[in-house]
């Protein structure tokens, strides 16, 4: 197992005689898509002629986000394993077979030099086929608890980039490189002041500000708890920036409209403003959310999604909790506990300072560039 800091020694040729072709596979959530785009952009910084093709799942958010980032994407007819309604998995073997045939055709036309998998069920058939053809494959595992697909793929992967230590329980130790998670440059390189950010949301500079994020679709348990807590937050002189997500947004936006201390919207496009404005954060514990919280170093209350594969969000959250860098509230307890935990944290400046200092120690800012260097060095 090696540390990504050694990547500074990598020698990258300034010019490619023949442009490399790279497939990046995966998606389903922003936690997979945004790192994928960041890695592609970093590789293009070093080797501008590189040709990329993304592969995702039809109907998922990557089919919209990737083209907006300037890259071409192909969609597979594939769905993931449904852990809640098992009967919905009856067509999964058929769809997996269809996806393998689609992947075979894509490879025949594109002829990739390397394949990068970033997670999400669309990455499995792509990397599995690449490995059967002897094409170099790279995995980026963003979570603290690896998914089953990545564990299987890791056995034949060229290198595996991970966010944290201790991942040798899932992958061959000699293939692991500790890279951290690539963060959107708009967040990692943000120079927005708190005053500018609060002005963006039309909020008060003199109040403690809570940022609430539950993902692009929203987190029902968090949203219900926040809705019930708005009166309490107002009484304690706290103001709220609330990204509700799409699910039941009308209900939450209507409830927020009664409070002058609340900005609410389905989605915050310029999340760098949300982080810059925040003093405290309420969030799910997806890998990218946790990594972004480390980079912005804002004290957070993490509410892991209980149905995540292998309960990986709890594992992600505990990485911060064990480092005395955040507090965790179980999803089952969020309705009863959230408002009291937030009010107490807002009053305890000592704990806030400790969390800030420890988050700063955990932050990795150049993961995208370091991953790019490693990949380029191994495919040239």
N, C-alpha and C positions, 0 to 999 in steps of 0.2 A: 504494500500500500504506500502510495507516495502523496506528497502534498503538492497542490497546484502551484505553490509559490515557485517551485522549480521551473515552471514554464517560461520564466524570464530568460532562461538559457537557450530556449528554442530558437533555431535559425530559420527564418522565413524568407524564401526567395521573393524578390521584389516583383518578378514577372513570371507568369506561367507560359511555357511554350504552347501547351494545349490546355485550355480551360478545364478545370475539374467540374464534374457533375455530381451534385450531392442531393439525395432525397432526405427530407426531414418528415418523420411520421409521428402522428399522435394528435391529441387535442381533446375536445369534450368540455374542457373548462379553461378559464383564463390562466389558471395555474400551470397548464401545459402549453398553451398557445403563446403566451407572452415570452416565456423563456426560449421557446423555439425561434421566435422572430428575433429575439436579442442575439442568439447564437449565430443565426444567419447573417444578421447585420454586422456582427463582429468579424466573421470570416470574410465578408466582402470588404471590410476595411483593409484587411491585409492582402487579400487576393480579389481585386474588384471584378475580374473576369469570370469568377465562379458562377456556374449556372445551378439554380436551385429549383427543385420541384417539391412541394409539400403534398403529403397524402393525409387525408382526414376521413371523417365519417360524414356521409351525406346527412343534411339536416341539422348538423351541430354547428356551434358558433364559429369554429375555425373556417367554415366555408364562407363566412362574411369577413372575419377579422384578418385573415391572411391576405386576401386580395387588396384590402384597404391598406395593408402594410407594403404593398408593391410586389408581392410574390404570387406565382402561379400555384394553384392547388387542384388536385384530383380527389374526388370523393368516392369512398367505398360503400357498398351496400352491406353494412355491418352494424350490429348493436352489441352492447356489453351484457354481461351476466347480471340479471336482475335478482338482487338479494332479498327483496321484499316480497315480490310476487313470483314465486318459482315457476308457476305454470307459463309465464310469459317467455320462458327460456326454451320452449319446445322447438322453435325454428332456429335456434342458435347454431346447431351443427351445419344446417343447410346454408345459413348466411355466412358462416366461416369459410365453407367450401367455395361459395361464390366469390368471396373477397380474395381468396388465394388465386383464383383464376383471373380476377381483375388485376391483382398485383403482378402476376406473371406477364400480362399484356403490357402493363405500364413499364416494367423493367425492360422488356424487349424493345420498346420504342425509345426509352430515355437512356438506357445503358449507364447507370450510375457508377461512380468510382467509390462511393461510400454512402452509408445510410446512418442517420442519426435518429434514435427513438427517444421521445420526450415524455412518454406515458400516455394513457388513454388506450381504449381497446383497439383502435385502428392501427396502433403501432405494432401489435403482435404479428399479424400475417406478413407485414412488410419486412420486419427484421428477420423473422423466421425464414422467409423466402431468400432474403439476401444472404443469410448464413449458409443456406443449402447450396448457394451458387458461389460460395467462397469470397463474397464481397465483404470488405471491412465494415463492421457495425459498431456503433457507439451508443451507449445508453446514458441518458441523464435521469437519475432517480432523485426527485426533488424532496421526497418525504423521508422521515426518520425511520419509517417501517416500510420496507419494500413490498410492492405488489407481487402477486404470484406470477404474472406474465413476465415482469422484468427479472424475477429470480430465475425463471426457465431460460430466458434469452441471455442472461448474464453468463451462463456457462460457456457460450461460444462467442461472446462479444470481444471486440478488440480491446476496448477500454470502457470503464464504467465511471461516470462522474457522479459524485454524491455530495449531498449538502452538509452532512455531519459525520463525526467519527462513529465508530462502532458498527459499521455496515458490513464488516467481514462475516457477520452471522448470516448474511444473505447472499454475498457474492464472493468469488475467488479473490483472496486478499491481494494477489499480485496484479489484478486488473483494476483495482480501485484507485481513483484519484479524488482527493477531497477538494472540491471546487467551489462549493457553495451554490446558491441558486442565482441565475442571471436576473437582474432587476431592471425594470423599464428605466431607460436613461432619463426620462422626464422626472422620475422620482429620485434616482440616485444622484443626478447632477442638478437637482433643483436649487435655484437661488431665490425662490419666492420668500418674502418675509411674512411673518405672522400677520402683520397689519394688512398687507396686500391680500393675503388669503382670506382673512375675515371680511374684508371689504367685498371680496368676490361673492361671499355668501350673505352679505348685508347683516353681519352680526357684530356684536360689541367687543371691542378690544379689551375691556376691563373684566370680562367674565371668563371663568374656566370653561373650556370648550371640549365636548365629548364628540368624537367621530364614531359613528355606528356603521359597520359594513358587514354584510352577511353573504356577499357574492352577488353576481349579476342577476340570479334568479331570486335572491332574497333568502332569509332564514326565518321561517315562520315563528319558531320558539323565541328567538331574539326579538323579532319585531313585535310580537304580542307583549313581551316583557317591557320593551321600551315604551310602547303605547300606554301601558298601565303606569309607567314611571314618569311620564312627562310632567305631571303635576308636582311630584316629589322633586324632580330636577329643578323646576321653576322656583319652588320654595327655598331650595338650597343654592340659588343664584348660579345655577349651571345652565349652559346653553348647548344645543345639540345640532350637529350636522348628521343627517340620517339618510343613508342610501338604503331605500326600502327593498330594492330589487323589483322584478316584475310581478311576482306572485302576490295577489291581494293588495296591490299598491294603492288602489283607489281608497280602500279602507284606511290605510295608514296615512296617506296624504291628507285625507279628510280630518283625521284625528289630530294631525300636526298643525293644521290650519288654525286651530284655536289658541295656539301658543306663539307669542312673539319671539320667544327665545329659541325657536326651532326652525332650521332650514331642512326641508325634506324633498327628496326627489328619487325617482326610480333608479337612476344611475348617475354617478359622478364621472363625467368624461375626463376631466382634468383632475385626477386623483392626487396629483402633486399639491393642489390647493387644499384638498381635504387634510392631507398629512401635515402640511405647513400650519394650518389653522388649529390643529388639535393639540390639546394638552394631555388628554386621555383617549384611549381607543377601546371600543367593544367590537370583537371580531370573532368569526369562525377561526379555526386553526389549520386551514389549508397551508400547504408548504410555502406558496408564494406570499400569502398574507403574513405568515410568521417571518419570512425573510425580509419583507418590506418593513415590518415593524422593527426589526433589528437595525435596518439601515436608517430609518428616521428616528429611532431611539426614543419612542414615545411609550410611556407606561400603558400596559394593556390588560384588559380582562378578556381572556380567551374562553370561548364556549365551543368545544369541539363538536362537530357533527357526529352523532352517535352511530349512524349507519354507513360511515365511510369504510371502505375495504380494509379489513384487518384492523379496524379502529385506528387507522394511521393518524387521524387528526389529534387524538389524545396523545399519541407518541410525539407528534410535533410540538404540542403545547407543553408537554412535560420537559422537553429539552430546555425551554425557557424557564419554567417553574423551578427546575432543579438548579438552574444557574442564578436563581433569585432575580429574575428579569421580568416576570409577569405573574399574574394570578389566574387560576383556572376556576371556572364554574361549570359544573356538569349540566348538560342540556336539560336533564330531568328536573334540575333545581333552579333553572334560570328565572322562572316566574317569581319564585319566592325570594331569591337571594340577590338578583342583579342590582336593584336600586340601592340596597344597603351597602353592597361591596363598592359600588361606584362612589357613593357619597363619602364613605369612609376613606377611600383612596384619594379622593379630591381634597380631603382635609389633611392628609398625611404627607407633608412635603418631604419628609425624610425618606419614606419608602419610594416616593416618586424619583428622588435623586438617585437612590440605590438602583432602581430599575433602569433608569437612563444610563447610568455608568456601565452596568452589566450588559445592557443591550448593545452599547457601543463596542464592547469587546467581542461580541458575537457577530457583528456585521461584516460581510464580505462584499466589497464594492465592484470588483473587476472580474467577477466570475465568467461573464460572457467572453471577454477578451482572452482570459486564461484557457478556457475550454477551446476557443477557436485556435489558439496557438498549438495546443496539444494535438488537435485533430489534423491541422494542416501539416504538422511535422510528421505525422504517421501515414499520410496518404500521398505525400510527394515522392 
